[in-house]
Amino acid sequence: MTFKTVEDGVDGGNKQEDIDEEVPTYYYGKNRFKWSRKAAVSNRGRRLQENIIVHLPGLRSSAKVLGRKASPLKIWELIFTEEICNIVLQWTNHKIIEERACYKTQNSATLKDLNKTELYAFFGLLAYTALFKSNNECIHTLFATDETGREIIRCIMSKERFAFLLTCFRFDNPDDRIMRRLGDPAAANISQIFDIFVQNCQVCYTNGTSACIDEMLVGFRGRCKFKMYIPNKPGKYGLKIMCYRRTYWIFLQRVHLYG
């Protein structure tokens, strides 16, 4: 004697519903392009030549020689080379001389010329402010002595010296800046070191075949005539940069400042 359980009845109903609702074998995209649910299987015995990747991504030149155990300073010097630092030193000191002439006491430590050691310390201080997410923080708050400021920042340089270097920081020759703005109005003030930076990126790394062109908004709320507003970006306001970079890892090779 056999009994029909409730589960048998439920399973039978589900099977009938599965038959009635057939799963489609294809989908339609937004542009009404027809896509198959299953990947196409090639009957060819050999892969097409255009599908064979021969140019692999990876480190190149001096970056490959350093290897993966290099110090952060050595890696940083591959991108920000001595040539870039010398350009910054030259034109920053040029501006310091102009500003120093406006002061009565010109022998103050705050107004002295910038050297390479202090330049590296200044770069490190800016890196620390980015690490602490203090880019838009007031200088007085950064150098505060009531335990609300950053002690490591006060150990690098004084507040007055930091503010003075921010005022005098320059990257180009002001005499021929007008001529350079005719060719590149957006990046005329940084065109020389910007081109060297892009060239160093191309020397140190190759993207291979898996690369793309993507836009990036560098957050910036200062005064700039080509500052853009993009509402779907986290920063919303900033400088729009078009990057040619690796698909999976952010190693850029070419950069264009949109302006």
C-alpha positions as CSV (number, residue, x, y, z in Angstrom):
1,M,0.0,0.0,0.0
2,T,1.5,3.3,-1.1
3,F,0.9,6.8,0.2
4,K,1.4,10.1,-1.7
5,T,3.0,12.6,0.6
6,V,2.5,16.4,0.5
7,E,6.1,16.8,-0.7
8,D,5.5,14.7,-3.8
9,G,2.6,17.0,-4.7
10,V,4.7,20.1,-4.2
11,D,7.6,18.8,-6.3
12,G,5.3,18.0,-9.1
13,G,3.9,21.5,-9.1
14,N,7.3,23.0,-9.1
15,K,8.4,20.9,-12.1
16,Q,5.4,22.0,-14.0
17,E,6.1,25.6,-13.3
18,D,9.8,25.1,-14.4
19,I,8.5,23.7,-17.7
20,D,6.1,26.6,-18.2
21,E,8.8,29.3,-17.5
22,E,11.5,28.5,-20.0
23,V,14.8,30.2,-19.4
24,P,15.8,32.3,-22.5
25,T,19.0,31.4,-24.3
26,Y,19.9,35.0,-25.1
27,Y,19.7,38.5,-23.7
28,Y,19.3,42.0,-25.2
29,G,21.6,44.8,-24.3
30,K,20.7,48.5,-24.0
31,N,21.3,49.0,-27.7
32,R,19.2,45.9,-28.6
33,F,22.4,43.9,-29.3
34,K,21.7,40.2,-28.9
35,W,23.9,38.3,-26.4
36,S,24.0,34.5,-25.9
37,R,23.8,33.1,-22.4
38,K,26.7,30.6,-23.2
39,A,30.1,31.5,-24.3
40,A,30.9,30.6,-27.9
41,V,33.0,27.5,-28.4
42,S,35.6,27.8,-31.1
43,N,36.2,24.8,-33.3
44,R,39.6,26.0,-34.3
45,G,42.6,24.0,-33.2
46,R,44.9,27.0,-33.0
47,R,44.4,30.4,-31.5
48,L,44.2,33.3,-33.9
49,Q,47.4,35.3,-34.1
50,E,45.6,38.6,-33.2
51,N,44.5,37.0,-29.9
52,I,48.0,36.0,-28.8
53,I,49.4,38.4,-26.2
54,V,53.1,38.9,-26.8
55,H,53.6,42.2,-25.0
56,L,53.3,41.5,-21.3
57,P,53.0,44.2,-18.6
58,G,55.6,44.7,-16.0
59,L,58.6,46.8,-14.8
60,R,61.2,48.1,-17.2
61,S,64.6,49.6,-17.2
62,S,65.9,50.9,-13.8
63,A,62.6,49.9,-12.0
64,K,63.2,46.3,-13.0
65,V,66.8,46.5,-11.7
66,L,65.6,47.6,-8.2
67,G,63.2,44.7,-7.9
68,R,60.4,44.3,-5.4
69,K,62.5,44.8,-2.3
70,A,63.6,48.4,-3.0
71,S,63.1,51.1,-0.4
72,P,60.3,53.6,-0.8
73,L,62.8,56.5,-1.4
74,K,64.4,54.6,-4.3
75,I,61.1,54.0,-5.9
76,W,60.1,57.6,-5.4
77,E,63.3,58.9,-7.0
78,L,62.5,56.9,-10.1
79,I,59.4,59.1,-10.8
80,F,60.5,62.3,-9.2
81,T,64.0,62.4,-10.5
82,E,66.9,64.7,-9.7
83,E,66.0,66.7,-12.8
84,I,62.6,67.5,-11.5
85,C,64.0,68.5,-8.1
86,N,66.6,70.8,-9.7
87,I,63.9,72.6,-11.7
88,V,61.8,73.1,-8.5
89,L,64.8,74.3,-6.6
90,Q,65.9,76.7,-9.3
91,W,62.6,78.6,-9.7
92,T,61.5,78.3,-6.1
93,N,64.7,80.1,-5.0
94,H,64.2,82.6,-7.8
95,K,60.8,83.5,-6.2
96,I,62.3,83.4,-2.7
97,I,64.9,86.1,-3.7
98,E,62.1,88.3,-5.0
99,E,60.0,87.9,-1.8
100,R,63.0,88.3,0.5
101,A,63.6,91.8,-1.0
102,C,60.3,92.9,0.4
103,Y,61.4,92.2,4.1
104,K,63.4,94.4,6.3
105,T,65.2,91.6,8.1
106,Q,66.4,89.5,5.1
107,N,68.7,87.3,7.2
108,S,65.9,85.5,8.9
109,A,65.9,81.6,8.8
110,T,62.3,81.7,7.4
111,L,63.6,83.6,4.3
112,K,66.7,81.6,3.5
113,D,67.1,79.7,0.2
114,L,65.8,76.2,-0.2
115,N,68.2,73.3,-0.6
116,K,67.7,69.7,-1.7
117,T,67.5,68.3,1.8
118,E,64.8,70.7,2.9
119,L,63.0,70.2,-0.4
120,Y,62.8,66.4,0.4
121,A,61.6,67.3,3.9
122,F,58.9,69.6,2.4
123,F,57.8,66.8,0.1
124,G,57.6,64.4,3.0
125,L,55.6,66.9,5.0
126,L,53.1,67.2,2.2
127,A,52.9,63.4,2.0
128,Y,52.1,63.3,5.8
129,T,49.3,65.8,5.4
130,A,47.8,63.6,2.6
131,L,48.2,60.5,4.9
132,F,46.4,62.2,7.7
133,K,43.8,63.6,5.2
134,S,44.7,67.1,6.3
135,N,45.0,68.6,2.8
136,N,42.3,71.2,3.4
137,E,43.2,71.7,7.1
138,C,44.3,75.1,8.3
139,I,48.1,75.6,8.8
140,H,47.5,76.9,12.3
141,T,45.7,73.6,13.2
142,L,48.5,71.5,11.7
143,F,51.1,73.2,13.8
144,A,49.0,73.6,17.0
145,T,50.9,72.9,20.2
146,D,47.8,72.1,22.4
147,E,47.9,68.4,21.4
148,T,45.5,68.9,18.5
149,G,48.2,69.4,15.9
150,R,50.7,66.9,14.5
151,E,53.9,66.7,16.4
152,I,55.9,65.1,13.5
153,I,55.0,68.1,11.3
154,R,56.4,70.6,13.9
155,C,59.6,68.5,14.0
156,I,60.2,69.0,10.3
157,M,60.0,72.8,10.0
158,S,58.4,75.8,11.6
159,K,54.9,77.1,10.7
160,E,56.3,80.3,9.3
161,R,58.8,78.5,7.1
162,F,56.1,76.1,5.8
163,A,53.8,79.0,4.9
164,F,56.6,80.9,3.2
165,L,57.6,77.9,1.0
166,L,54.0,77.3,0.0
167,T,53.9,80.9,-1.2
168,C,57.2,80.7,-3.1
169,F,56.9,77.2,-4.6
170,R,57.4,77.5,-8.4
171,F,57.9,75.0,-11.2
172,D,58.8,77.1,-14.3
173,N,60.4,80.2,-15.7
174,P,57.9,83.1,-15.4
175,D,59.6,85.0,-18.3
176,D,58.4,82.5,-21.0
177,R,55.2,81.4,-19.4
178,I,53.1,83.5,-21.7
179,M,54.5,81.8,-24.8
180,R,53.9,78.3,-23.3
181,R,50.3,79.2,-22.5
182,L,49.6,79.5,-26.2
183,G,50.4,75.8,-26.8
184,D,49.2,74.4,-23.5
185,P,47.0,76.8,-21.6
186,A,46.0,74.3,-18.9
187,A,49.4,73.0,-17.8
188,A,51.7,75.9,-18.8
189,N,52.9,76.5,-15.2
190,I,53.9,72.9,-14.7
191,S,54.4,71.8,-18.3
192,Q,58.2,71.1,-18.0
193,I,58.1,68.9,-14.9
194,F,54.8,67.4,-16.0
195,D,56.3,66.1,-19.3
196,I,59.3,64.7,-17.4
197,F,57.0,63.0,-14.9
198,V,55.0,61.3,-17.7
199,Q,58.2,60.3,-19.5
200,N,59.5,58.7,-16.2
201,C,56.3,56.7,-15.9
202,Q,56.7,55.3,-19.4
203,V,60.4,54.4,-18.7
204,C,59.6,52.5,-15.5
205,Y,56.5,50.5,-16.5
206,T,54.7,49.1,-19.5
207,N,51.0,48.4,-19.6
208,G,51.0,45.6,-22.1
209,T,47.9,45.1,-24.2
210,S,45.3,45.3,-21.4
211,A,45.0,49.1,-21.1
212,C,42.3,51.7,-21.2
213,I,41.8,55.4,-21.3
214,D,40.0,56.7,-18.2
215,E,39.1,60.0,-16.6
216,M,40.2,60.9,-13.1
217,L,39.1,63.9,-11.0
218,V,41.9,65.1,-8.6
219,G,40.2,66.8,-5.8
220,F,41.0,70.5,-5.7
221,R,39.1,73.5,-4.3
222,G,41.6,76.3,-4.9
223,R,41.6,79.0,-7.5
224,C,42.0,77.6,-11.0
225,K,40.3,78.6,-14.2
226,F,40.1,75.0,-15.5
227,K,38.7,73.5,-12.3
228,M,35.7,71.3,-13.1
229,Y,32.6,70.2,-11.3
230,I,31.6,66.5,-11.8
231,P,28.7,65.6,-9.5
232,N,29.1,61.8,-9.8
233,K,32.7,61.9,-8.4
234,P,33.4,61.8,-4.6
235,G,35.4,65.0,-4.6
236,K,32.9,66.8,-7.0
237,Y,35.4,69.7,-7.6
238,G,38.9,69.3,-9.0
239,L,41.1,68.9,-12.0
240,K,40.0,66.5,-14.7
241,I,42.9,64.2,-15.9
242,M,42.6,61.8,-18.8
243,C,44.8,58.7,-18.1
244,Y,46.1,55.9,-20.2
245,R,46.6,53.2,-17.7
246,R,46.5,49.4,-16.9
247,T,43.1,47.8,-16.7
248,Y,43.5,45.9,-13.5
249,W,46.2,48.0,-11.7
250,I,46.5,51.7,-11.7
251,F,49.9,52.2,-13.4
252,L,49.6,55.2,-15.7
253,Q,51.7,55.8,-18.7
254,R,50.3,58.9,-20.3
255,V,48.4,61.7,-18.7
256,H,46.6,64.7,-20.2
257,L,45.4,67.6,-18.1
258,Y,41.9,68.5,-19.4
259,G,41.4,72.2,-19.5
